Amino acid sequence: MEMSEQNMPLHQIEWPRNLFITGIDTDAGKSYATGWLANIIKETGGNVITMKFVQTGNNGYSEDIEVHRKIMGIEPTSADKLLITAPQIFSYPCSPDLAARLDGREINLDLIAEATKELSRQYETVLIEGAGGLMVPLKGEYLTIDYIKDHELPTVLVTNGRLGSINHTLLALYALKHYNIKVFAIIYNTYFDKDKIIAEDTRKYIRGYINENFKDTLYLEM
């Protein structure tokens, strides 16, 4: 893909220093979208790395980071091997809040922020993949969207053409707007376009909604 929805060549886009990648639900395709976007930035001359701010369902490694590197076409980096790109890993595949409790540990949000800062010293752009959607609990009532807000992270929302996606997308956009978080881009994931009638209507509706209500937000199709 060479052009954005606004017909701006991708190599001319000024990517934020740090960019948070979230989805309309757990299986929206965030990991693939994160790797895909990193690859675009890399191929258009950018110096980019990805991180998984909380990985659940693994021990001692991040399967999502492995997905990113495969899509980017690169070997694991030294930061990957030192787990700087995956600073918090828990064994059970669930919300970070529950996973930390099940492992008998406390999630360290400061460690995540420090890892991002460390990566920002080495790379021009850091893509931070979330865990699940915006309202996923990180620590009690402290949610993913609270972390995004507190760290002033412009956000990419990954959506798709499954039945119900319009509702989930608009709710996510409403939440981001309510929290005064910049929606840098929408990535429409075409992988789930199983019902062509629903998918085409969903794509058209979301694109129109973005153009009308989030005029500075990029619309990209993966």
C-alpha positions in Angstrom: 0.0 0.0 0.0 1.5 3.3 -1.1 -1.2 5.9 -0.4 -3.2 6.8 2.7 -7.0 7.6 2.5 -6.0 11.3 2.3 -3.9 10.5 -0.8 -0.7 11.4 1.1 2.2 9.1 0.1 3.1 7.0 3.1 6.8 8.0 3.0 5.7 11.6 3.7 3.7 10.7 6.8 5.2 12.0 10.0 4.9 9.1 12.4 4.6 9.9 16.1 7.6 9.0 18.4 5.4 6.5 20.2 2.2 5.0 18.8 -0.3 2.7 20.6 -2.0 0.0 18.7 -5.3 -1.2 20.0 -8.3 -3.1 18.6 -12.1 -3.2 18.8 -11.8 -6.5 20.6 -9.3 -9.2 21.5 -9.1 -10.9 18.0 -9.2 -7.8 15.7 -5.8 -8.5 14.3 -3.6 -6.2 16.4 -0.4 -8.2 16.2 -0.6 -8.5 12.5 -1.5 -4.9 12.1 1.4 -3.8 14.4 3.9 -5.8 12.3 2.3 -4.7 9.1 2.5 -1.0 10.0 6.1 -1.4 11.3 7.0 -2.9 8.0 5.5 0.0 6.1 7.4 2.5 8.2 10.6 0.4 7.7 10.2 0.2 4.0 9.6 3.9 3.6 12.8 4.7 5.4 11.8 4.9 9.0 13.7 3.5 12.0 11.0 1.5 13.8 10.6 -1.1 16.5 7.6 -2.7 18.1 6.8 -3.7 21.6 4.1 -5.7 23.4 3.4 -3.7 26.6 1.8 -6.7 28.4 2.0 -10.3 27.0 -0.3 -12.9 28.5 -0.4 -16.7 27.7 3.4 -17.0 27.5 6.4 -17.8 29.6 9.8 -16.1 29.0 9.0 -14.9 25.5 6.3 -13.0 23.5 4.5 -14.8 20.7 3.2 -11.4 19.5 6.7 -10.0 19.1 7.6 -13.1 17.1 4.7 -12.3 14.8 5.9 -8.7 14.4 9.4 -9.8 13.5 8.2 -12.4 11.0 6.0 -9.8 9.2 8.9 -7.2 9.3 11.2 -9.8 7.8 13.9 -9.4 10.5 15.5 -11.5 13.1 14.9 -11.0 16.9 16.6 -7.9 18.1 18.9 -7.6 21.1 16.0 -5.7 22.8 13.8 -8.7 22.1 16.3 -11.1 23.7 16.5 -8.8 26.8 12.7 -8.6 26.9 12.8 -4.9 26.6 10.1 -5.2 23.9 8.0 -7.4 26.2 8.7 -6.1 29.7 5.7 -7.8 31.3 4.9 -11.4 30.5 2.3 -13.6 32.3 1.4 -17.2 31.8 -2.4 -17.3 31.6 -4.2 -16.0 28.4 -6.5 -13.5 29.9 -6.6 -9.8 30.9 -3.3 -8.4 32.4 -5.1 -7.8 35.7 -6.3 -11.4 36.0 -3.0 -12.9 34.6 -0.9 -11.0 37.2 -3.1 -12.2 40.0 -3.0 -15.8 38.8 0.8 -15.7 38.6 1.0 -14.2 42.1 2.7 -11.1 40.8 1.9 -7.4 40.5 1.9 -5.7 37.1 4.7 -3.1 36.9 3.4 -0.2 34.8 6.5 1.9 35.5 8.6 -0.9 33.9 6.5 -0.8 30.8 7.0 3.0 30.5 10.7 2.7 31.1 11.0 0.1 28.4 9.3 2.4 25.9 11.7 5.2 26.9 14.6 2.9 26.4 13.4 1.8 22.9 12.7 5.5 22.0 16.4 6.2 22.6 17.3 3.7 19.9 14.5 4.0 17.4 12.6 6.9 15.8 9.2 5.2 16.2 8.0 2.7 18.8 4.8 0.9 18.0 3.2 -0.4 21.3 0.7 -3.2 20.9 -1.9 -3.4 23.6 -3.5 -6.5 25.2 -7.1 -6.8 24.1 -9.2 -3.7 23.7 -9.3 -0.3 25.3 -11.3 -1.2 28.4 -9.2 -4.2 29.4 -8.3 -4.1 33.1 -4.5 -3.6 33.7 -4.6 -3.2 37.5 -8.0 -3.3 39.2 -10.1 -0.4 37.9 -7.1 1.0 36.0 -7.7 0.2 32.3 -5.7 0.2 29.1 -7.3 3.4 28.0 -6.1 5.0 31.3 -2.6 4.0 30.5 -2.9 5.5 27.0 -4.3 8.7 28.4 -1.7 9.1 31.2 1.2 8.6 28.7 -0.3 10.8 26.0 -0.1 8.1 23.3 -1.6 8.8 19.9 -3.5 5.6 19.0 -4.2 3.3 16.1 -7.5 1.4 16.2 -7.7 -1.9 14.4 -11.1 -2.9 13.1 -12.6 -5.3 10.6 -15.7 -6.3 8.6 -17.3 -8.9 11.0 -20.9 -8.5 12.0 -21.0 -6.1 15.0 -17.8 -4.3 14.0 -19.5 -1.0 13.3 -20.9 -0.9 16.8 -17.6 -1.9 18.4 -15.6 0.6 16.3 -17.9 3.6 17.1 -17.9 2.7 20.8 -14.1 2.6 20.8 -13.9 5.9 18.9 -16.4 7.5 21.4 -14.2 6.3 24.3 -11.0 7.7 22.7 -12.7 11.0 22.0 -14.1 11.1 25.6 -10.6 10.6 27.0 -9.2 13.2 24.6 -6.8 10.7 23.0 -5.7 11.4 19.4 -6.8 8.8 17.0 -3.9 8.8 14.6 -5.2 6.0 12.3 -7.8 3.4 11.7 -6.6 0.1 10.2 -9.3 -1.9 8.5 -8.3 -5.6 8.6 -9.7 -7.3 5.5 -8.8 -10.8 6.7 -12.3 -11.1 8.3 -14.2 -10.1 5.1 -16.0 -13.5 5.0 -19.5 -12.0 4.3 -18.8 -9.7 1.4 -22.1 -7.8 1.8 -21.6 -7.0 5.5 -17.8 -6.3 5.0 -18.4 -3.8 2.2 -21.1 -2.0 4.1 -18.9 -2.0 7.3 -15.9 -0.6 5.4 -18.0 2.1 3.7 -19.7 3.1 6.9 -16.5 3.3 9.0 -14.6 5.2 6.3 -17.4 7.7 5.9 -17.7 8.1 9.7 -14.0 8.8 10.0 -14.0 11.3 7.1 -16.9 13.1 8.8 -15.9 13.0 12.4 -12.2 12.4 12.6 -10.9 14.4 9.6 -7.2 14.2 10.7 -7.2 10.4 11.2 -5.6 8.2 8.6 -7.6 5.4 7.1 -5.6 2.4 6.1 -6.6 -1.1 4.8 -4.5 -4.1 5.6 
